[in-house]
């Protein structure tokens, strides 16, 4: 592929002056070239851009899902998709789309993940079965392509899922789900969809693709640039201010590390640690400390006390578990008969009396005390 690309660039350059950028780019686009006549890899011996330019998970999977797959589901399911996401129970560490997903124009990669986890169940029994089959096969492929460990069998499963999608993708066109502002389309001419066919060979040549994802760098852009920018006075020397802030934060971390090691009379010389021992922590410095100070690991804490940031929730004493509960009931002061009629529970009064008998000998007295019930639709 690299030799063919260089040959095509030479062919265009023989007819159009490469330094006449406008004409050269127009002639190059006819052959589906970018218009760069001196590629940086041109003198790399044995280099092939079709191998070392690795497919990227964030944009080729998650962005493709948001731009196309989610839009197909919106077209087929309509307003019911928003209702289903609104009724979805809240879960800690996952976003709850209380307003639905139809109105959202831009999302982060994390939100793409949260929607992908539940999209198949959200469209089930509403969209046509063949449509759900195609979407489910494509979601399977997306998850399989993100596996950190790939084998011949896992690659075969990934190819099988993609093949299954292509066998059932006609259902997407049959319901008119693939649309543009100009109307419905009857083709799948989507470059990112075509590139999914290269995932198997890319894994075989480069290993698991998840190691090359841009999630990390995109996240660092937020934590090291955007968040830091809010702490500046937003003058023209933005870059200088951001670098100075990051440099001071690193100095503070180094000083804290020094005082910790010095107070424990531990050598400041670095200690080689085998990566295969265990999975490294999010903070490499703390992971190193856990090796040289194994007994002190549980005592390494931040200067601030643990606080409960879950509004309306409960936090365990060791701050390792949070329970998000609904404190405000949906309905209060309901009679037993009213509940039985509301939920069509004919035997509810009898079962309620039997339940009260487990906690009090005088059922009639207990009934008079607990004759009203509060209801939560979700808890």
C-alpha positions as CSV (number, residue, x, y, z in Angstrom):
1,X,0.0,0.0,0.0
2,X,2.8,2.4,0.8
3,X,4.5,1.8,-2.6
4,X,1.2,2.3,-4.4
5,X,0.6,5.6,-2.6
6,X,4.0,6.9,-3.5
7,X,3.6,5.8,-7.1
8,X,0.3,7.7,-7.3
9,X,1.8,10.8,-5.8
10,X,4.6,10.6,-8.4
11,X,2.0,10.2,-11.1
12,X,0.1,13.3,-10.1
13,X,3.4,15.2,-9.6
14,X,4.4,14.4,-13.2
15,X,1.4,16.2,-14.6
16,X,0.9,19.0,-12.1
17,X,3.5,21.1,-10.3
18,X,3.4,20.0,-6.6
19,X,4.1,23.5,-5.4
20,X,1.0,24.8,-7.1
21,X,-0.9,23.6,-4.1
22,X,-4.5,24.4,-5.3
23,X,-4.2,22.5,-8.6
24,X,-2.1,19.7,-7.1
25,X,-4.6,19.0,-4.3
26,X,-7.5,19.0,-6.8
27,X,-5.6,16.5,-9.0
28,X,-4.7,14.4,-5.9
29,X,-8.3,14.1,-4.7
30,X,-9.2,12.5,-7.9
31,X,-7.1,9.6,-6.8
32,X,-8.3,9.9,-3.2
33,X,-5.0,11.4,-2.0
34,X,-4.7,14.2,0.5
35,X,-2.5,16.3,-1.7
36,X,0.8,15.9,0.4
37,X,3.6,15.3,-2.0
38,X,6.3,14.7,0.6
39,X,4.8,12.1,3.1
40,X,6.9,11.9,6.3
41,X,7.3,8.1,5.9
42,X,8.5,8.3,2.2
43,X,12.1,7.4,3.1
44,X,11.3,4.9,5.8
45,X,12.5,1.5,4.5
46,X,9.9,-1.3,4.8
47,X,7.4,1.2,6.3
48,X,3.8,0.8,5.3
49,X,1.2,3.4,6.5
50,X,-1.6,0.9,6.1
51,X,0.0,-1.0,9.0
52,X,1.6,1.6,11.3
53,X,-1.3,4.1,11.1
54,X,-3.5,2.2,13.5
55,X,-7.3,2.4,13.6
56,X,-8.4,4.4,16.6
57,X,-11.1,3.2,18.9
58,X,-12.5,6.6,20.2
59,X,-13.3,8.0,16.7
60,X,-13.8,4.8,14.6
61,X,-16.0,3.1,17.2
62,X,-17.5,5.5,19.7
63,X,-17.8,8.5,17.3
64,X,-19.2,6.2,14.6
65,X,-21.8,4.9,17.1
66,X,-23.0,8.4,17.9
67,X,-23.0,9.8,14.4
68,X,-24.7,6.8,12.8
69,X,-25.9,3.9,14.9
70,X,-27.6,6.1,17.5
71,X,-29.2,8.2,14.8
72,X,-30.7,5.0,13.2
73,X,-32.2,4.1,16.5
74,X,-33.7,7.5,17.0
75,X,-35.3,7.4,13.5
76,X,-36.9,4.0,14.2
77,X,-37.9,4.2,17.9
78,X,-38.7,7.9,17.9
79,X,-39.8,9.5,21.2
80,X,-40.1,6.1,22.9
81,X,-36.3,6.0,23.0
82,X,-36.2,9.1,25.2
83,X,-38.9,7.7,27.5
84,X,-37.0,4.5,27.9
85,X,-33.8,6.3,28.9
86,X,-35.7,8.5,31.3
87,X,-37.2,5.4,33.0
88,X,-33.8,3.7,33.3
89,X,-32.8,3.3,36.9
90,X,-29.9,5.4,38.1
91,X,-26.6,3.7,38.7
92,X,-23.5,5.1,40.3
93,X,-20.7,5.8,37.8
94,X,-23.1,5.8,34.8
95,X,-24.9,8.8,33.5
96,X,-28.7,8.9,33.8
97,X,-30.2,10.6,30.8
98,X,-33.1,12.2,32.6
99,X,-33.9,14.3,29.5
100,X,-33.5,11.5,27.0
101,X,-30.8,11.4,24.2
102,X,-32.6,12.9,21.2
103,X,-31.8,16.5,22.0
104,X,-28.1,16.0,22.7
105,X,-25.9,17.3,19.9
106,X,-22.5,16.6,21.4
107,X,-21.3,14.0,23.9
108,X,-18.0,12.9,25.5
109,X,-16.6,9.5,25.0
110,X,-17.8,8.4,28.4
111,X,-21.4,9.2,27.5
112,X,-21.0,7.2,24.3
113,X,-20.0,4.2,26.4
114,X,-23.0,4.6,28.7
115,X,-25.5,4.7,25.8
116,X,-23.8,1.7,24.1
117,X,-24.2,-0.4,27.2
118,X,-28.0,-0.2,27.1
119,X,-29.0,0.7,23.5
120,X,-30.0,-2.9,22.5
121,X,-32.3,-3.3,25.5
122,X,-33.7,0.2,24.9
123,X,-34.8,-0.6,21.3
124,X,-35.9,-4.2,22.0
125,X,-39.7,-4.9,21.4
126,X,-40.1,-1.5,19.8
127,X,-37.9,-1.7,16.7
128,X,-38.4,-4.5,14.1
129,X,-36.6,-7.7,15.1
130,X,-34.2,-7.7,12.1
131,X,-33.3,-4.1,12.9
132,X,-32.5,-5.0,16.5
133,X,-30.5,-8.0,15.3
134,X,-28.3,-5.8,13.1
135,X,-27.7,-3.3,15.9
136,X,-26.9,-6.0,18.4
137,X,-24.4,-7.6,16.0
138,X,-22.7,-4.3,15.5
139,X,-22.5,-3.6,19.2
140,X,-21.0,-7.0,19.8
141,X,-18.3,-6.1,17.2
142,X,-17.6,-2.8,19.0
143,X,-17.1,-4.5,22.4
144,X,-15.0,-7.3,20.9
145,X,-12.7,-4.9,19.1
146,X,-11.9,-3.2,22.5
147,X,-10.7,-6.4,24.2
148,X,-7.2,-5.8,25.7
149,X,-6.2,-9.3,24.8
150,X,-6.8,-10.7,21.4
151,X,-6.4,-14.3,20.2
152,X,-7.2,-16.1,16.9
153,X,-10.6,-17.1,18.3
154,X,-11.5,-13.6,19.5
155,X,-10.5,-12.1,16.1
156,X,-12.7,-14.8,14.5
157,X,-15.6,-13.8,16.7
158,X,-15.1,-10.2,15.9
159,X,-15.2,-10.9,12.2
160,X,-18.3,-13.1,12.7
161,X,-20.1,-10.3,14.4
162,X,-19.3,-7.8,11.7
163,X,-20.4,-10.4,9.0
164,X,-23.6,-10.9,10.9
165,X,-24.3,-7.2,10.8
166,X,-23.7,-7.0,7.1
167,X,-26.1,-9.9,6.6
168,X,-28.9,-8.1,8.4
169,X,-28.1,-4.4,7.7
170,X,-30.8,-4.3,4.9
171,X,-33.3,-4.0,7.8
172,X,-31.9,-0.6,8.6
173,X,-32.7,0.6,5.0
174,X,-36.1,-1.1,5.0
175,X,-37.3,1.1,7.8
176,X,-35.8,4.2,6.4
177,X,-33.4,4.7,9.4
178,X,-30.5,5.9,7.4
179,X,-31.4,9.5,6.6
180,X,-29.9,12.9,5.7
181,X,-31.4,16.3,5.7
182,X,-32.3,15.6,2.1
183,X,-34.2,12.4,2.9
184,X,-33.7,8.7,3.2
185,X,-30.7,7.0,1.7
186,X,-30.5,3.5,0.2
187,X,-26.8,2.8,0.6
188,X,-24.1,2.3,3.3
189,X,-21.4,4.5,1.8
190,X,-19.9,5.4,5.2
191,X,-16.0,5.5,5.3
192,X,-15.9,4.5,9.0
193,X,-18.1,1.5,8.4
194,X,-15.9,0.4,5.5
195,X,-12.8,0.8,7.8
196,X,-14.3,-1.7,10.3
197,X,-13.3,-4.4,7.8
198,X,-9.7,-3.6,8.5
199,X,-9.9,-4.2,12.3
200,X,-9.0,-7.9,12.1
201,X,-5.8,-7.3,10.1
202,X,-4.9,-4.3,12.3
203,X,-5.1,-6.4,15.4
204,X,-3.0,-9.1,13.9
205,X,-0.3,-6.6,12.9
206,X,-0.3,-4.4,16.0
207,X,-2.0,-6.2,18.9
208,X,-5.1,-5.0,20.8
209,X,-6.3,-1.7,19.4
210,X,-7.5,-0.5,22.8
211,X,-3.9,0.4,23.7
212,X,-3.8,3.0,20.9
213,X,-7.1,4.7,21.8
214,X,-7.2,8.5,22.1
215,X,-9.3,8.3,25.3
216,X,-6.3,9.0,27.4
217,X,-5.0,12.0,25.4
218,X,-8.5,13.4,25.1
219,X,-8.9,13.1,28.9
220,X,-5.5,14.8,29.5
221,X,-6.6,17.6,27.2
222,X,-9.5,18.3,29.7
223,X,-7.5,17.8,33.0
224,X,-4.3,19.5,31.8
225,X,-5.5,22.2,29.5
226,X,-9.2,23.0,29.7
227,X,-9.5,22.7,33.5
228,X,-6.2,24.5,34.0
229,X,-7.4,27.3,31.7
230,X,-10.2,28.1,34.1
231,X,-7.6,28.9,36.7
232,X,-5.8,31.5,34.6
233,X,-6.8,35.1,34.0
234,X,-7.3,34.1,30.3
235,X,-4.8,36.6,28.9
236,X,-2.7,36.1,25.8
237,X,0.0,34.2,27.7
238,X,-2.3,31.3,28.3
239,X,0.3,28.6,27.4
240,X,2.9,30.1,29.7
241,X,0.4,30.2,32.6
242,X,-0.8,26.6,32.0
243,X,2.8,25.3,31.9
244,X,3.7,27.2,35.1
245,X,0.6,25.8,36.9
246,X,1.4,22.2,35.8
247,X,5.1,22.6,36.7
248,X,4.2,23.8,40.2
249,X,1.7,21.0,40.8
250,X,4.4,18.5,39.8
251,X,6.9,20.2,42.2
252,X,4.3,19.8,45.0
253,X,3.8,16.1,44.3
254,X,7.6,15.6,44.2
255,X,8.0,17.4,47.6
256,X,5.2,15.3,49.1
257,X,6.9,12.2,47.9
258,X,10.3,13.3,49.3
259,X,8.8,14.1,52.8
260,X,7.0,10.8,52.9
261,X,10.1,8.8,52.0
262,X,12.4,10.9,54.3
263,X,10.0,10.6,57.3
264,X,10.1,6.8,56.9
265,X,13.9,6.6,56.5
266,X,13.5,5.0,53.1
267,X,16.2,5.3,50.4
268,X,15.4,7.9,47.8
269,X,17.0,5.7,45.1
270,X,14.4,4.3,42.7
271,X,13.6,0.7,43.0
272,X,13.0,-1.4,39.9
273,X,9.5,-3.0,39.9
274,X,8.4,-5.7,37.5
275,X,5.3,-4.8,35.7
276,X,4.1,-8.4,35.7
277,X,3.7,-8.3,39.5
278,X,0.3,-6.6,39.4
279,X,-1.6,-4.0,37.6
280,X,-0.3,-0.5,38.2
281,X,-2.4,2.0,40.1
282,X,-3.7,5.1,38.5
283,X,-1.0,7.0,40.2
284,X,2.4,5.5,39.4
285,X,4.0,7.3,42.4
286,X,1.6,5.7,44.9
287,X,2.1,2.4,43.2
288,X,5.8,2.7,43.8
289,X,5.2,3.7,47.4
290,X,3.1,0.6,47.9
291,X,6.2,-1.5,47.1
292,X,8.7,0.3,49.2
293,X,6.3,1.0,52.1
294,X,3.8,-1.9,52.0
295,X,2.8,-1.5,55.6
296,X,2.2,2.2,55.2
297,X,0.0,1.9,52.1
298,X,-3.3,2.2,53.9
299,X,-2.1,5.3,55.7
300,X,-1.4,7.2,52.5
301,X,-4.3,9.6,52.2
302,X,-5.0,13.0,51.0
303,X,-5.1,15.9,53.5
304,X,-8.9,16.3,53.1
305,X,-11.4,14.2,55.0
306,X,-13.8,11.9,53.1
307,X,-17.0,13.8,52.2
308,X,-20.3,12.6,50.8
309,X,-20.7,14.2,47.4
310,X,-23.8,12.1,46.5
311,X,-26.7,14.4,47.1
312,X,-29.5,12.3,48.7
313,X,-27.2,9.3,49.0
314,X,-25.4,7.3,51.7
315,X,-21.7,6.9,52.0
316,X,-20.0,4.0,53.9
317,X,-17.6,4.9,56.7
318,X,-14.5,3.8,54.7
319,X,-15.7,5.8,51.7
320,X,-15.5,2.7,49.5
321,X,-19.2,2.3,48.7
322,X,-21.9,4.8,47.9
323,X,-25.7,4.1,47.8
324,X,-27.8,6.5,45.8
325,X,-31.3,6.3,47.2
326,X,-34.6,8.2,46.4
327,X,-35.6,9.8,49.7
328,X,-38.7,11.7,48.5
329,X,-41.6,9.3,47.8
330,X,-43.7,9.5,44.7
331,X,-47.0,9.0,46.6
332,X,-47.9,9.2,50.3
333,X,-50.9,8.4,52.6
334,X,-52.4,5.7,50.4
335,X,-54.9,3.2,51.8
336,X,-54.4,-0.5,51.4
337,X,-57.5,-0.8,49.2
338,X,-56.4,2.1,47.0
339,X,-53.1,0.4,46.4
340,X,-54.8,-2.9,45.6
341,X,-57.0,-1.1,43.0
342,X,-54.1,0.9,41.6
343,X,-51.9,-2.1,40.9
344,X,-54.7,-4.7,40.4
345,X,-53.5,-6.7,43.4
346,X,-56.6,-8.6,44.5
347,X,-55.0,-10.4,47.3
348,X,-52.9,-7.5,48.6
349,X,-55.1,-6.8,51.7
350,X,-54.8,-10.4,52.8
351,X,-51.1,-10.6,52.2
352,X,-50.6,-7.3,54.0
353,X,-52.5,-8.6,57.0
354,X,-50.3,-11.8,57.0
355,X,-47.2,-9.6,56.8
356,X,-48.3,-7.5,59.8
357,X,-48.9,-10.7,61.8
358,X,-45.2,-11.5,61.6
359,X,-44.4,-8.4,63.6
360,X,-47.3,-8.1,66.1
361,X,-49.7,-10.4,67.9
362,X,-52.6,-7.9,67.7
363,X,-53.1,-7.7,64.0
364,X,-56.1,-5.3,64.3
365,X,-54.1,-2.8,66.4
366,X,-51.1,-3.1,64.1
367,X,-53.4,-2.5,61.1
368,X,-54.8,0.7,62.6
369,X,-51.2,1.9,63.2
370,X,-50.0,1.1,59.7
371,X,-53.1,1.6,57.6
372,X,-51.4,4.1,55.4
373,X,-48.6,3.4,53.0
374,X,-46.0,5.5,51.2
375,X,-44.9,4.4,47.7
376,X,-41.7,4.8,45.7
377,X,-41.8,4.1,42.0
378,X,-38.1,3.8,41.9
379,X,-35.7,3.4,44.9
